[in-house]
Amino acid sequence: MLSFNLGNSQNKEQKPLAQILEQIEKRYDVKFSYETKTLDNIVIHPLSSKLTLEEVLYELNTHTPLNFKILSSRFIAITPKDQTIQRLEEVVVTNYLSKGISKTNNGTVTVKAKAFDILPGLIEPDVLQIVQNLPGIISVDERISNINVRGGTNDQNLVLYEGIRMYQSGHFFGLISAFNPYLSDDVRISKNGTSALYGNGVSSTISIKNSDNIDHKFNAGFGTNLLSVDGYAKVPLSKKTELQLSARRSFTDVLVSTTYDAYFDRIFRDSELNGSNDTNTILALDESFLFYDINAKFLYDINNTSKLRINLLNIYNNLDYNQVYTNSENNFQETKSSLNQVSYGASATYSKIFKDNISTSAQFYYSNYDLDAHNNDVSNNQLLIQENKVEDYGLRLDVKKTVDNNTEVRGGYQFNEVGVTNFEDVSNPNFTSLVKEIIRTHAFFGETERYSKSRNTYIRLGARISYFEKLKELVLEPRFAFNQKISDNIRLEVLGELKSQSISQVIDLQQDFFGIEKRRWQLSKLDNVPLVKSQQISLGVSYNQNNLLVSLEGYYKNVDDITAQSQGFQNQFQFVNDIGSYTVTGLDFLINKRFNNFSTWLSYTLSNNDYKFDTINDGSTFPNTVDLTHVANASLTYSLKNFKIGLGINWHSGRAYTKPASVQDNSNSFIEYNNPNSARLGDYFRADLSAIYKFQVSKSIKAEIGASVWNMFNQTNIIKRYYTLDSDNNIVEINNRSLKFTPNLSARFNF
């Protein structure tokens, strides 16, 4: 803890600098721009209200290890005194939805997990659950591993953890984020106008980073909820080195809770493991499920201008499923099946600051994803082994030049080699298939950021040029972000981008991998799987005054060269391979008001999302399978000292699905359907509640307890509907239901 006694300060108890700055902002109608971690552990005495703003800044400059630089009549930048490169990015909206969520002038939304307050239904800062509260972001099937950003599929999101491309983002096959939130320090979400530094994700970019500063002190914490236990530690090894560790493990393999029952029912109810289609008589089912994740980060400040960071990550999900049954001859038999989902990741980054405000960095990363299933098919006396594996090697070099306080230029080179392996081994009849494909990509990127002298206008212009070796294709992707301050309270924002990606997820058969995690990664090919490309532009305006935020943003998005297999059709197009596109037009609205101890917001999205394929549906448009015309959520949170409570309501119109034709030919072994996606499910409604209470156990130990309820009214929501045939060729309607009433409890201790 850094304590400073300022000149002219009143004889009062010291307070955190962040709290003092909030008072100064209100008193002098100014805005400080800084990274949250810059103020960590700094406390000062309150300053006299009789001082002028210039005198206040003089005291802060003189008596703290920080620089306070006036950028305009209202904005003041704060940077460490030993820092020679100044970040141009500025926060234009704080507390965007809740404390710890902000929006910057380049359109990016940032989440500071440490500063996170509370959101309904959440008692822990689950990053991928938090982002779904942002307008335009939702998961149509409630899985965080299936986040849909402005009508896109999950595989079109670029998810980076410490620079590592992640191909798995969830535990419990998608219901829980796989990233430990208690070391995550900086999360950035970009829906449009993405920086040219990022490629290979046509819908959004989600970047997650742990703390990057050495704290020079030990701190740790551990906690538990009704699914898992976890812990983290930041351990200083020397003045220049630090080790950050985190680990989490479920206890679901030894202890079953009501939360586990609800999650298990949601994921496995309509899968092959429910045993409902077996012709044999099942006497007993015995499942064992567990997950864990481990993360380590090594920080080494070589000197004042050089740093080295090394990261390691492991994510693991395992399901063992045993059945005891009697066959047609009344004999007892036992089968064992298993499903494993594993990810390994590593990255090493070296950064160096040179003279003349030039900085460079070099990063290498490795990402490995492996999904494999061993399925003992009771009804067909068949053993099926399936595997989908991704190996991704990446190298990137960055150079940045700060021209002046208003201008910065960046550029660099990135190389990636991605290999995808698909393996299948079937008995009865015997069949084995092993296919491995590789794509190497070279990309050059550059961009410039600039403010006007008044700091009222911000613009970022950039472009990315990528060459895909195997496809022999060169792609140019311009990007831009523009933000204009029209008045003290009104801002205009224009964003645009072109993007591409060479890897996507497809579904060969709905029964693959037990029908649980049936999507498999696939690389683009010259013949029938082209490079996916997107174009997007948006225009937004926001009003922010007296703790009232109102924003409205319209957008147009088009994604070309998608395959029918990547869309998961379960209608007449389930086994059709075709190339097409989807187009989304939408409007995102948000209003957020804070008063006294209350904070409330309402977000609403109106959108239209249509497919168009070359031959499917005779080339005519029809609704996207993830199209939700109306999406709304409202929240009310209340804070009183150490107690916080949040109530939220989530509603959206139903998904599109395809009905069977009213007249069927019973001699057919297939279903005849009406026009694709011409019917709609009923509306979705869910109410969530959460509460957190923080208290001091001792001088060095802080604690908090939390309770939450997801779907507190136990509403039955149908989130997907499809049809199949039984053994007599009768049509059977299958309804995937949402997560039912799901309570959770948590307890945490930090020291």
Sequence and secondary structure as in RCSB ss.txt:
>XXXX:A:sequence
MLSFNLGNSQNKEQKPLAQILEQIEKRYDVKFSYETKTLDNIVIHPLSSKLTLEEVLYELNTHTPLNFKILSSRF
IAITPKDQTIQRLEEVVVTNYLSKGISKTNNGTVTVKAKAFDILPGLIEPDVLQIVQNLPGIISVDERISNINVR
GGTNDQNLVLYEGIRMYQSGHFFGLISAFNPYLSDDVRISKNGTSALYGNGVSSTISIKNSDNIDHKFNAGFGTN
LLSVDGYAKVPLSKKTELQLSARRSFTDVLVSTTYDAYFDRIFRDSELNGSNDTNTILALDESFLFYDINAKFLY
DINNTSKLRINLLNIYNNLDYNQVYTNSENNFQETKSSLNQVSYGASATYSKIFKDNISTSAQFYYSNYDLDAHN
NDVSNNQLLIQENKVEDYGLRLDVKKTVDNNTEVRGGYQFNEVGVTNFEDVSNPNFTSLVKEIIRTHAFFGETER
YSKSRNTYIRLGARISYFEKLKELVLEPRFAFNQKISDNIRLEVLGELKSQSISQVIDLQQDFFGIEKRRWQLSK
LDNVPLVKSQQISLGVSYNQNNLLVSLEGYYKNVDDITAQSQGFQNQFQFVNDIGSYTVTGLDFLINKRFNNFST
WLSYTLSNNDYKFDTINDGSTFPNTVDLTHVANASLTYSLKNFKIGLGINWHSGRAYTKPASVQDNSNSFIEYNN
PNSARLGDYFRADLSAIYKFQVSKSIKAEIGASVWNMFNQTNIIKRYYTLDSDNNIVEINNRSLKFTPNLSARFN
F
>XXXX:A:secstr
 EEE  TTB S   EEHHHHHHHHHHHHT EEE  GGGGTTEEE  B TTS HHHHHHHHHHHSSEEEEE SSSE
EEEEETT  S     EEESSSSSTTEEEETTS EEE GGG   BTTBSS  HHHHGGGSTTEE TTS GGG EET
T  GGGEEEEETTEE S  EEGGGTEESS TTTEEEEEEESSS  TT  S SSEEEEEEE  S  SS EEEEEEE
SSEEEEEEEEE SSSEEEEEEEEEE TTT   HHHHHHHHHHHTTSGGG TT SSEEEEEEEEEEEEEEEEEEEE
E SSSEEEEEEEEEEEEEEEEEEEEE TT  EEEEEEEEEEEEEEEEEEEEEEETTTEEEEEEEEEEEEEEEEEE
EETTTTEEEEEEEEEEEEEEEEEEEEEEETTEEEEEEEEEEEEEEEEEEEETTTTEEEEEEEEEEEEEEEEEEEE
E TTS EEEEEEEEEEEETTTTEEEEEEEEEEEEE SSSEEEEEEEEEEEESEEEE S TTGGGGTS  EEEE  
SSS   EEEEEEEEEEEEEETTEEEEEEEEEEEEEEEEGGGGT  STTTT   EEEEEEEEEEEEEEEEETTEEE
EEEEEEEEEEEEESSGGGG  EE TT  SEEEEEEEEEEETTEEEEEEEEEE   EE  B SS  TT SS  B S
TT EE   EEEEEEEEEEEEESSSS EEEEEEEEESTT    EEEEEEEE TTS EEEEEEE   SEEEEEEEEE
 
